[in-house]
Amino acid sequence: MSDDIPLGTLFLILALLIVLSAFFAGTETALMRINKYRVRHLSRKGNKGAILAEKLLKQPDKLIAFILFGNNLVNFVAASIVGVVSMQIGGPSGVAIGTLLFTIIVLLFADSAPKTIAAIFPEKIALPASHIYYPLIKLMRPLLIIINAFTNILLRLLRVKPSDNDEKLSIDELKTIINDGMTKTSIDRQKIMMGVLDLGNITVEDIMLPHNEIIGIDLNKSVQYNQKLIEDNIYVYVPVYKDALDNIEGLLNLNELLKKHSLKLLDNNLIRKYMEKPYFIPEKTNLSQQLFEFKSKNQKVGFAVDEYGNIQGLITIEDIFEEIVGDYLEETKKMNKEMRPKKDGDYYIVNASSNIRTLNKMMNWNIPIEEAKTINGAILENLGYIPEVGAKFSLGQYSIRVISTKENAVESIRIKAIDPEYKLKVVS
């Protein structure tokens, strides 16, 4: 071989083979490292390289088989040439030195460097490389089928079952992508996306207006009383009942009524004319499902009921939107401002009827949420009785002192964070 081919030509061939080895190593890393969802996005926009890359990545076994075949072929041929050249230049001892030098060169220039660059810029390398790989894999399809057949036999002997399923992302993984991988996305947009993902973990019960806070029209009350109630009302939809909310008659759309009639003409017959049939929903329904139900049934307001059919609260489609985008309704902003804890030294003064989830979001707290949804409910749930004014105890990682109570509930408390190892205990 040395007599037929000059040394200069052999060195040129060897350099070309090292470049090919670097190409295979780098493109393999780039194609395996590239963001598949980014590729899919570019493919939908018509990027030719992304279209080919997406097709290649749908059959990773064939892609890897071709790259390994090409890389090994190039390296074996290069090693043979190194042996011939080394023997010609330095004899048997030259072969050992040539092999060592070749190993270092391949490691540095055909493996480590190209793979590092590809890991840093996977998209810039993988997409152009797809134009080369796609037709070659098509051309060598019969050989790759044979290689994969033997590979699958070996995997079966090792009791390994390759999965044909596409990658699925869990909700937590999507949250990680939004938090860590979308650095160019504004904070507000990230919060909205996180809000959408959290809908499946939040139930109607978590955000509904509780039964005791629902204000409605009692048909057994006087006309003057109901007129005054409507004048002071800030909501579009008002429940209509007799004596008690559990005797619900319907839901009054005030906008429709007041567009056509003066409030002075209000009576029970007019209320019934504009009253809609009430829509009931299970209180344990998650918000993701409930948003779909609101849309499919063309409803905006629902009454949450327990397993016995008793009304527990009220929820609107705006409540769900606010879980996604934050407080955008003026009445909600006003309500949250009124409910916001007041600073008092190391403590905060909190209305005990405040929703725990709302407080945690508003104040960046971590008050535990179990069965109870309000501070008062959590206190009663943990203690088992209504504490007296001045009583001190802990709730999760927070120290609490009762400021005021009423006959059947705690009204207000003082709260501050404490040692997380401190356990619930009444101390006075």
Order of alpha helices (4+ residues) and beta strands (2+ residues): alpha-alpha-alpha-alpha-alpha-alpha-alpha-alpha-alpha-alpha-beta-beta-alpha-beta-beta-alpha-alpha-beta-beta-alpha-beta-beta-alpha-alpha-beta-beta-alpha-alpha-beta-beta-beta
